[in-house]
């Protein structure tokens, strides 16, 4: 399949999400046509309403897919199975799927794509550094205390700018089909070390405190996460941060031919953008 061109519109499912909006902006900066896929798009896409999928997929050859709420949700397998079938029926050729590291249910969803007729690239990022600046831990940073159900194991936080760069490369360039890119930052940091870097760049007191999954679930409720989802999300976070993902990986370098951005790079840019006040 040839590289994407202006005539070949690219579908971005999850276009308003953390990765999706970055992918959209990069594709548009390249002069490529983008069809945003979200509930509020001109051509709406809703994971919970399969009737919307056909119109979104119509005429598309290439798609970036970020499933919401998470591929680890038990119901995701059936949804991705039906989506892959719909994509094949509508003539989609290439999919770049956002997945995650070392999660069995996510792997099962990946396999559905691998077993299909579609060309595929799988992205498995580590914990996003931007969760401290535009995600669930921003409020904790602003209040001076980040509480997470972490085991004490270090995490090789990945910068979303790198994830988006890899996604765009896989969408628009040759050489990425059939590849699995496990993406991390260049070094693993403990949570104490990560919040200390934020404190150093902001000049504010920010500390880390390990908490239980139940305590974290209560925090999620306080920041607006639907109560019916909090127990699952808290348990999932606890499992992700149990130490199995502590090692760094070379996906960014393999995909882009350069080293990944460091957590210090992320802190510098986030501070410059004023997200931490």
C-alpha positions as CSV (number, residue, x, y, z in Angstrom):
1,X,0.0,0.0,0.0
2,X,1.3,3.4,-0.9
3,X,1.9,6.2,1.6
4,X,-1.2,8.3,2.5
5,X,-1.8,11.3,0.3
6,X,-4.1,14.3,0.5
7,X,-6.7,12.4,-1.6
8,X,-6.7,9.5,0.9
9,X,-8.5,10.8,4.0
10,X,-7.4,9.1,7.2
11,X,-9.9,8.1,9.9
12,X,-8.8,8.9,13.5
13,X,-11.1,7.2,16.0
14,X,-10.8,8.9,19.3
15,X,-9.9,12.2,17.7
16,X,-10.6,14.2,20.8
17,X,-8.6,12.0,23.1
18,X,-5.0,12.4,24.4
19,X,-3.4,10.6,21.5
20,X,-6.1,11.2,18.9
21,X,-6.0,15.0,18.9
22,X,-2.2,14.9,18.6
23,X,-2.4,12.5,15.7
24,X,-5.0,14.7,14.0
25,X,-2.9,17.8,14.4
26,X,0.2,16.1,13.0
27,X,-1.6,14.7,10.0
28,X,-3.2,18.1,9.2
29,X,0.3,19.7,9.5
30,X,1.4,17.3,6.8
31,X,-1.4,18.5,4.6
32,X,-3.3,15.3,4.9
33,X,-7.1,15.0,5.0
34,X,-8.4,13.7,8.3
35,X,-11.9,12.4,9.2
36,X,-12.2,12.8,13.0
37,X,-14.0,9.9,14.6
38,X,-15.9,10.9,17.8
39,X,-19.4,11.3,19.0
40,X,-19.3,15.1,18.2
41,X,-17.7,14.8,14.7
42,X,-19.5,15.8,11.6
43,X,-19.7,12.1,10.8
44,X,-20.2,10.8,14.3
45,X,-18.5,7.6,15.6
46,X,-19.7,6.0,18.8
47,X,-18.2,2.8,20.1
48,X,-21.5,2.1,21.9
49,X,-23.5,2.6,18.7
50,X,-22.3,0.3,15.9
51,X,-24.9,1.9,13.6
52,X,-22.5,4.9,13.3
53,X,-19.5,2.8,12.2
54,X,-20.4,2.3,8.6
55,X,-20.6,6.0,7.7
56,X,-17.3,6.7,9.5
57,X,-15.5,3.9,7.7
58,X,-17.0,4.6,4.3
59,X,-14.3,5.4,1.8
60,X,-11.5,5.0,4.3
61,X,-8.3,3.0,3.6
62,X,-6.3,3.9,6.8
63,X,-7.4,4.4,10.4
64,X,-5.9,5.2,13.8
65,X,-8.0,3.4,16.5
66,X,-8.0,4.3,20.2
67,X,-10.7,2.4,22.0
68,X,-12.6,4.0,24.8
69,X,-12.9,3.4,27.7
70,X,-10.0,0.8,27.5
71,X,-9.1,-2.4,25.7
72,X,-8.8,-4.1,29.2
73,X,-12.5,-3.7,29.7
74,X,-14.1,-7.2,29.5
75,X,-16.7,-6.0,27.0
76,X,-14.0,-4.6,24.6
77,X,-13.3,-7.9,22.9
78,X,-16.7,-8.2,21.4
79,X,-16.7,-4.6,20.3
80,X,-13.3,-4.8,18.6
81,X,-14.4,-8.1,17.0
82,X,-17.4,-6.4,15.5
83,X,-15.4,-3.3,14.5
84,X,-12.8,-5.4,12.7
85,X,-15.6,-7.2,10.7
86,X,-17.2,-3.8,9.8
87,X,-13.8,-2.4,8.8
88,X,-13.2,-5.3,6.5
89,X,-16.6,-5.0,5.0
90,X,-16.1,-1.3,4.3
91,X,-12.8,-1.8,2.6
92,X,-10.4,-0.5,5.2
93,X,-6.9,-1.6,4.5
94,X,-4.6,-0.4,7.3
95,X,-5.2,0.0,11.1
96,X,-2.9,1.5,13.7
97,X,-4.2,0.3,17.1
98,X,-3.4,1.9,20.4
99,X,-3.0,-0.9,23.0
100,X,-1.1,-1.2,26.2
101,X,1.7,-3.2,27.8
102,X,1.3,-6.6,29.3
103,X,-2.5,-6.7,29.6
104,X,-4.1,-10.0,28.7
105,X,-7.5,-8.6,27.5
106,X,-5.8,-6.0,25.4
107,X,-3.6,-8.7,23.8
108,X,-6.8,-10.6,23.0
109,X,-8.2,-7.5,21.2
110,X,-4.9,-7.1,19.3
111,X,-5.1,-10.7,18.1
112,X,-8.5,-10.0,16.5
113,X,-6.8,-7.5,14.3
114,X,-3.8,-9.7,13.7
115,X,-6.1,-12.5,12.5
116,X,-8.0,-10.3,10.1
117,X,-7.3,-9.3,6.5
118,X,-6.3,-5.8,7.5
119,X,-2.7,-4.5,7.6
120,X,-1.9,-3.6,11.2
121,X,0.5,-1.9,13.5
122,X,0.2,-2.2,17.3
123,X,1.3,0.5,19.7
124,X,1.9,-0.5,23.3
125,X,2.9,2.5,25.3
126,X,3.8,2.7,29.0
127,X,2.2,5.0,31.4
128,X,1.7,8.5,29.8
129,X,3.8,11.3,31.3
130,X,0.9,13.6,30.4
131,X,-1.3,11.9,33.0
132,X,0.4,14.4,35.3
133,X,-0.4,17.4,33.2
134,X,-3.8,16.7,31.5
135,X,-5.0,13.4,33.1
136,X,-6.0,11.9,36.4
137,X,-3.0,13.1,38.4
138,X,-3.1,16.8,37.4
139,X,-5.4,17.6,40.4
140,X,-2.9,15.8,42.7
141,X,0.0,17.8,41.3
142,X,-1.9,21.1,41.8
143,X,-2.8,20.1,45.4
144,X,0.8,18.9,46.1
145,X,0.0,15.2,46.7
146,X,-0.1,12.5,44.1
147,X,-1.7,9.3,45.5
148,X,-1.5,6.1,43.3
149,X,-2.0,2.4,44.1
150,X,1.6,1.7,42.9
151,X,3.8,-1.2,44.2
152,X,6.9,0.9,44.5
153,X,8.3,-0.4,41.2
154,X,9.6,2.2,38.8
155,X,7.8,3.2,35.6
156,X,9.4,4.2,32.3
157,X,6.9,7.1,31.6
158,X,6.4,7.7,27.9
159,X,5.8,11.1,26.4
160,X,2.5,11.3,24.4
161,X,4.4,13.4,21.8
162,X,6.4,10.3,21.0
163,X,3.4,8.1,20.9
164,X,1.7,10.4,18.4
165,X,4.9,10.6,16.3
166,X,5.0,6.8,16.0
167,X,1.3,6.6,15.2
168,X,1.6,9.1,12.4
169,X,4.7,7.3,11.0
170,X,2.8,4.1,11.0
171,X,-0.2,5.7,9.3
172,X,1.7,7.5,6.6
173,X,4.9,5.6,5.9
174,X,6.0,2.2,4.6
175,X,7.8,-0.3,6.8
176,X,5.5,-0.4,9.8
177,X,2.9,-3.0,8.8
178,X,3.0,-6.1,11.0
179,X,5.1,-4.3,13.7
180,X,4.4,-4.2,17.4
181,X,6.0,-1.1,19.0
182,X,6.3,-1.2,22.8
183,X,7.1,2.4,23.7
184,X,8.6,3.8,26.9
185,X,10.7,6.7,27.9
186,X,14.5,6.3,28.0
187,X,14.6,5.6,31.8
188,X,12.5,4.1,34.6
189,X,11.6,6.4,37.5
190,X,10.0,5.7,40.8
191,X,6.9,7.7,41.5
192,X,8.9,9.6,44.2
193,X,11.5,10.5,41.5
194,X,8.8,11.6,39.0
195,X,7.0,13.9,41.3
196,X,10.3,15.3,42.5
197,X,11.2,16.3,39.0
198,X,7.8,18.1,38.7
199,X,8.5,19.8,42.0
200,X,11.9,20.8,40.9
201,X,10.8,22.4,37.7
202,X,7.7,24.1,39.2
203,X,9.3,25.2,42.5
204,X,6.3,23.8,44.3
205,X,6.0,21.1,46.9
206,X,4.8,17.9,45.3
207,X,5.0,14.5,47.0
208,X,3.9,10.9,46.3
209,X,1.9,8.6,48.5
210,X,1.1,5.0,47.8
211,X,-2.6,4.2,48.4
212,X,-4.9,1.2,48.2
213,X,-7.1,0.6,45.1
214,X,-10.2,1.4,47.3
215,X,-8.7,4.8,48.3
216,X,-7.8,5.5,44.7
217,X,-11.4,4.6,43.6
218,X,-12.7,7.2,46.1
219,X,-10.4,9.8,44.5
220,X,-11.7,8.9,41.1
221,X,-15.3,9.6,42.2
222,X,-14.2,13.0,43.6
223,X,-12.8,14.0,40.2
224,X,-16.0,13.0,38.3
225,X,-15.3,9.4,37.2
226,X,-18.7,7.5,37.1
227,X,-19.0,5.5,40.3
228,X,-19.9,2.3,38.4
229,X,-16.4,2.5,36.7
230,X,-14.2,3.4,39.6
231,X,-13.6,0.0,41.1
232,X,-12.6,-1.4,37.7
233,X,-10.3,1.5,36.9
234,X,-8.6,1.5,40.3
235,X,-7.9,-2.2,40.1
236,X,-6.6,-1.9,36.5
237,X,-4.3,0.9,37.5
238,X,-3.0,-1.2,40.4
239,X,-2.3,-4.1,38.0
240,X,-0.6,-1.9,35.5
241,X,1.7,-0.5,38.2
242,X,2.6,-3.8,39.8
243,X,6.1,-3.8,38.4
244,X,5.6,-5.9,35.3
245,X,6.1,-2.8,33.1
246,X,9.2,-1.4,34.8
247,X,11.6,-2.2,32.0
248,X,12.3,0.2,29.2
249,X,11.5,-0.8,25.6
250,X,12.9,0.4,22.2
251,X,9.7,1.0,20.2
252,X,10.2,4.7,19.7
253,X,13.8,4.2,18.5
254,X,12.7,1.3,16.2
255,X,9.8,3.3,14.7
256,X,11.4,6.7,14.4
257,X,15.2,6.2,14.4
258,X,15.7,8.4,17.5
259,X,15.6,8.1,21.2
260,X,12.4,8.9,23.1
261,X,11.9,12.1,25.0
262,X,12.8,12.0,28.7
263,X,10.5,12.8,31.7
264,X,12.6,15.9,32.2
265,X,11.7,17.0,28.7
266,X,8.1,16.5,29.4
267,X,8.3,18.4,32.7
268,X,10.1,21.4,31.1
269,X,7.5,21.6,28.3
270,X,4.5,21.2,30.6
271,X,5.8,23.9,32.9
272,X,6.4,26.2,30.0
273,X,2.8,25.7,28.9
274,X,1.6,26.8,32.3
275,X,-0.4,23.7,33.1
276,X,0.8,23.6,36.6
277,X,0.2,27.2,37.3
